[in-house]
Amino acid sequence: MPTVIAKTGGTYVGQDGTFATVLAAKMNATPVYISEPSANGKIHYGYRRTAGRAYGTFAGVIGGQADVSVNGHFLKDYNCYLAELTRHITSDKVCLLTPKAGVIPPMMTVLMSFQREVWMMTAITCVLVTAIYFAAAALDTHRPGPTGSDLGLEIYRMFIGAPTNRVFALSCRRILTSFCLFFTLVILNAFQGSLVTFLNTPMHYPDVNTFTDLKQSDLPIRTSSISFKEILTGDPNLKSLAYRVEKWEKEVDVHNSDGQFAGFERVNVFNLEHFKDVLFIANRNNTRVLHTMNECLISYFISYVVHRNSPYKRRINILLSWIDQAGLVLKWNGDVSKYIFNKYKPINPKDYDTSKVFSVRDLEIAFIVLSFGIILSITVFIIEMMIMYKAPKMRTPHPPHLPFLH
């Protein structure tokens, strides 16, 4: 996330940039910025040594060219004892962004209105009630009972809330019918309410939210800063994921990739709520939806770097305390939100709360079931006609019904 945004006139905004401006004003000094961008545009924080010499953001402080490094550093041991970290100004979380799971087709969301157990209990209830009604009709020798298919259709009409003209003579059947109607009222209203919600709001398959999910997936882990790999290798439970980490050669490779990988992202705690689901705009021809895992790797306090013997260390720490107490960090992060959202656009679930006009795609399950019923009824009609013409000597003028429909 950007913490320093260069503006015209040699000024900077953002958490680090504004802090440098405030620090210079409070110390009555004219700031002189030293910036040495690397070839790939990345900042080298310099916690390693090359031939015994520090490099990156530590080099200027240790060498005496700079009084303070105003690039936020993780508050940890950098194995460089000539430099010292100041009081923290904020905290960042190192999270993993994974591809957002695909949208569930509307045809499947109909089945997701209830959990699997509810569907099973509803089906068992329908079968059990049908069997009870059939047994009661068979035991009633005073009145001719309906056929199995007629009784099944009658029970089906009752369970979908359709009106029925059947009169039940026995009190036990009336009592059972009244309780079945109450059961139907509750189930139908719950189903209709959840169905409208599911059709209005896009539903996704389960996202990768935990490290267990990430281990079970085949997603590689790619980053342009291989130092993030040390977080995985330092945790015995996540060490197996460290072998998946691959380094990007160039920043442009990230933008041109297919997006099927998990990537490290350093997110400020004030911006974390905006990164649940984001639309990543790599370039004009490549956009993809990303999801931030619920389990983040680690949380670090963010500090600045001064020389171990710096005479400004105490004054900088006091100023950082004032800034923290005044809540200025929250404002400074808000000032650069528009720069963050140019690359990562938050997806707000409330955007889908408004009603919409249903399309054929949303209601395809109804047309599929109706088409299946039409095909099945035509097939049964053809079979009955074939039976009628193959049995011309039958006494009944109408074709016999199929046995399984009795």
N, C-alpha and C positions, 0 to 999 in steps of 0.2 A: 504494500500500500504506500502511496507517495506521502512522505512527510516533509519534503522540501519541494516547493514549486517556484521556479524562477519567474519573476515578473519583470516588466520593462523598467529601466532605470536602475538596475542592479539590486533590487530588493527581492525578498523571498517571503512566501507565505507557507502555511502549514505548521505543524507542531515544531519541527526543528528549525525551520527558517524564521518563524516568528520569535522563538526563544532566543535565537542569535541577535535579533534586532532589539528585543527587550533587554538582554544582557548588556549589549553595547550602550544602550541609553542609560541604564542604571549605573554603569561604571564610568559614564562620561567619556566614552571612547568611540573612535571611528572604526567600524568593523572593516577588516580586510579579509576577503574570502579567498581561500586557496582550494582549488578544485582540480583534480587530476582524473578525469574520466577514463575508464579503461576502454579497450577496443570494443568490447561487447556491451558497453553501457552499464555494467554492473559495478557495484561498490565492493572493493576488497577491504574487509574489516581488519585484516592483519593480525589475527591471533596466532599465526604461525610465523616461524622465522626461516629465512633463507640465508644460508651461509652466516648464521649468527646475527643477522640484521632484521629488524622489524620492517614491514612494508604496509602499504595501504593506509588506513585512517590512523594507525598508531605511529607511523613513521614520522609524520610532521610534528606530533607532540613530543616524541622522544628526542628527535633531532633538534628541537628548539625553533623550528620554523613556524609553529602554531602554538597558541596558548591553550586552546581547547578544541576538541573535535566535537562538532555539534551534530554529528550523525548518531542517531540513537543506537546504542549497543545493548545486547542482552547482558543482564547483570549476572555474570558467571566468571569463572577463572579462565583467562586468556593466556596464561603462562607467559606473561610479559610484566615483570615486576617494576619496571621503570615508569609505567603508566598506572593510573588509578582511576577507578570509576566513581562518578559523583553520586549524589542522592538520586533515587529514581524519580522520573517525571510522570510515567504512566506504565502500563503493562500491555504486552502483546501476547497473543496465543498463536502457536504454530499448529495449523490445522491442515487437513487433507481435503482437497476438492476432487470429487469424483463425478463422472457423467451422471446426469439426472436420469432416473429410470424412465422407461418409455410409458406412454399413455395407454391405459387399458381400453380396448375397444368398447364402445357403448353397449354392444351386445353382451359383453361379459359383466359390465357393471350392474346389469339387471340381477344377475345371480349374486352379486356382492352386497345387495341390499340387506341380506341377513347372513349371519355366520352359518357355516356348514351344519353345525348342530341344530340350529333353528330350522333349517330346511328339512333335515332328517326327522325332527320331531313333528313338524307339520305334515310331512308325508305319512309317517306312521299313524298320526291321529286320523288323517283322512281314510286310510285303509281300515283302521280299527272301527271307526264309526260306520263305514260302509258295511263291514262284516256284521256289526250289531244290528243294523237296520235289515240286512238280508236275513239274518237268523230270526229276527222278530217277525218278518213277513212270512217266512217259511212255517213258523209255528202257529200263525193265525190261519186256522183251517176254515174259518167262517167267511173269509173274503179272499178273492183271487189275488195273489201277490204279483208284483211287477217282475219283469224279467231282470236278470243281472245287469244288462246294459242300461235299461231304463232307470233302475235304482241308482246305478253309478252316475249317470248323467244328472239325476235329481240331487244327489249328494254334492256333485261338482257345482251345480248351480247355487246350492246353499252356501258352499264355501267361498264362492267368488262374489257373494252378495246379490245375486240375481233373484228376482221374485219367483215364488213357487206357488202353484195352486193345489198342491197335494194336501189332503186332509188326513191327519193322524188320529185314529179312533182311540188308541190306547193312551192312557195318561203317562205311562213310562216313556213312550216315544215322544210325547209332547214336551216332557221335562228335558229329555236329552236334546231335542231340537232347540229349545230355548237356550240351553247352555252352549250348544254349537254355534248358534247365531251370535251370542256374545263373544265367543272365541274368534269368530270370523270378523266381527266388528273391530276388535283390537288388532288382529293380524293385518287386515286390509288397510287400515288407517296408517299403521306403522310402515307397511310396504310402500304405499303411495307417497308418504312423506319422504322417505329415504330415496325413493326412486327419482323424484323431482330433483332432490339435492345432487344425486349422482349424475343425472343427465345435464344439470346446469354447470357442475364443477368438474373439470377434467380430473380423473383418477389415475394415479400412477402405480406401477408395480413397486414393490418394496425397494427403497434406496439402500445404498451401502452406508450404514450409520455407525457400525462398530468395527473394531479391528478384527473381530472374528469374521464378520461379513467380508472384510477386505481380504483376509486370508483364504476364504472359500472362493472368492472370485478369481478370475484370471487377469485382472487389471495389472499392468506394470506400473511402477512408480517412477516418474520422471521429474527432473528438476534441473535448473540451470545453476544451482548452488549446491554442490555436493556436500557441503558442510551439514546440511540437514540430515544426511545419512547417519551422522554421529548420534543423533537422538535415538534412532532405532537400534543401533548397535549397543548403546548404553543401557537398553532395557532388555532383560532376558526374555520377557514375554513377547517382545516385538522383533527380536533379532532375526527371526526367519523372514521378516519383511524387508530387512536391509539388503538381502540378496536380489531383490527385485528393482532396486533403485538404479536408474540409468540417468546419465548426464546429457543434457542437450548441448550440442556443439555451439549453436547460435540461438539467439533469442527469436529470430524469425522462424526457426524450426517449430517452436511452440505454436505460433500463430497459424502455420500452414499444416499442422498435423490434423489427424482425423478426430482427435479429442478422446480417444478410447484409452485413457490412462488416468491414474490418480496423481495429483500434483500438490506439492507443498505450497502453502500460502501463509504469510505472516499477516495476521489481522489484529488491528487494535481492538481492545475490549469495548470501546465505544461504538465501533462499527460492526461488531460481530453479529448483532441482531439483523443487519441488512444482508448478511451473507448466507442465509439459510438456503435459498435457491436464487441463483443469479443467472442472467443471460450474459455470457462472455462474448464480447465483440472483438474477435481476433483481427479481422479485416473486413472489407466490404463483402467478400464472397465466403466468409467463414464465420458463422456464429453458432454457438452451442449453449445448451443449458447445463449448468453445473450445480452440484449439491454439496454443501459443507457437511462433513460427517459430524454426528453428535458428539463423538469422542474425539477431542483434540489431543495432540501429542503432548504438549507441554505449555506452560505459561511462564513468561519471563518478565521481570521488571526491566524497564528501559532507562538507561543512564547515558551520560556523556563521559568523555575521556579527557583527563588533564594529566599533566606530569605529576609524578609522585611528590615532588618538592614544589609544586606550584603555589605561589602566594595568593592565587585567586580561588583556591579550592573552597575555603570556608565561605566566601561571599557568594560563590555560585550555588553552594548547597542551601544557603539561607534564601536566595532568590527562588530556587526550585521549591522550597517549602511554601513560600508565599504564593507561587503560581498554583501549587496543588490546592492550597486552602481556598483560593479564589475561584477555583473551577475553570481556569482559563484553558486548560488542555481540551476540555470538551468543546469549547468554542472554536479553538484552533483546528481541531479535527473536523468540525462542521464546516469550516471555511474551505476545506479541500474536498468536501464530499462530492461536489460536482465533477471534480477531476477523476475521482474514483468511479463514479457512476457513468462516466463516458466509456469506461472499459467494462465495468461490471454493473449491469442494470438489475436492481433487485426485482424479484417477481413476488408481488404481494398476492396472497390467496384471496384477499377481499376483492380483488379485481374481478373475480368470477362469481361474486355473490349476487349480481344483478340477473334478472330473468332474461331468457333468450327465447327465440322462436326455434322450436325443435325442427331438425332436418330429418330426411330419410335415414341418414347415417345414425342419428340418435335413436330412432325407433325401428331399426332394422330387425331386431329380434321378433317384433310382432309380425312383420311381413314374412319372416323366415318360417315362423311357426304356422302362420296361415297358409303359406305355400305348401308346407309339408302336409297339412291337413287336407288341402285340396287334392294333392297328388295321391294321398292315401285313400281318400273317398272315391276318387276316379278309379283307382286300382280295384277297390272292393266292388264297385259298380260293374266293372268289366268282368270280374270273376263271377258275380251273380248272374250276369247275362249269359255267360258261357255255360254255366250250370243249367240255366233255364233252356237253352237251345239244345243241349246235349241230353236232356231228359224230357222229350216231347210227350211221353206217356204219363207224366206226373198229373195227378188229379187237381192239384191246386193251381189256380190260374196265375198266381204270383210267384216269383222266384223265391226259393227258400233263403232264409237268413243264414249267414255263416255261423257255425256252431260257437265260435269264440265270442260272438256278440250276444248270445243268449244269456 
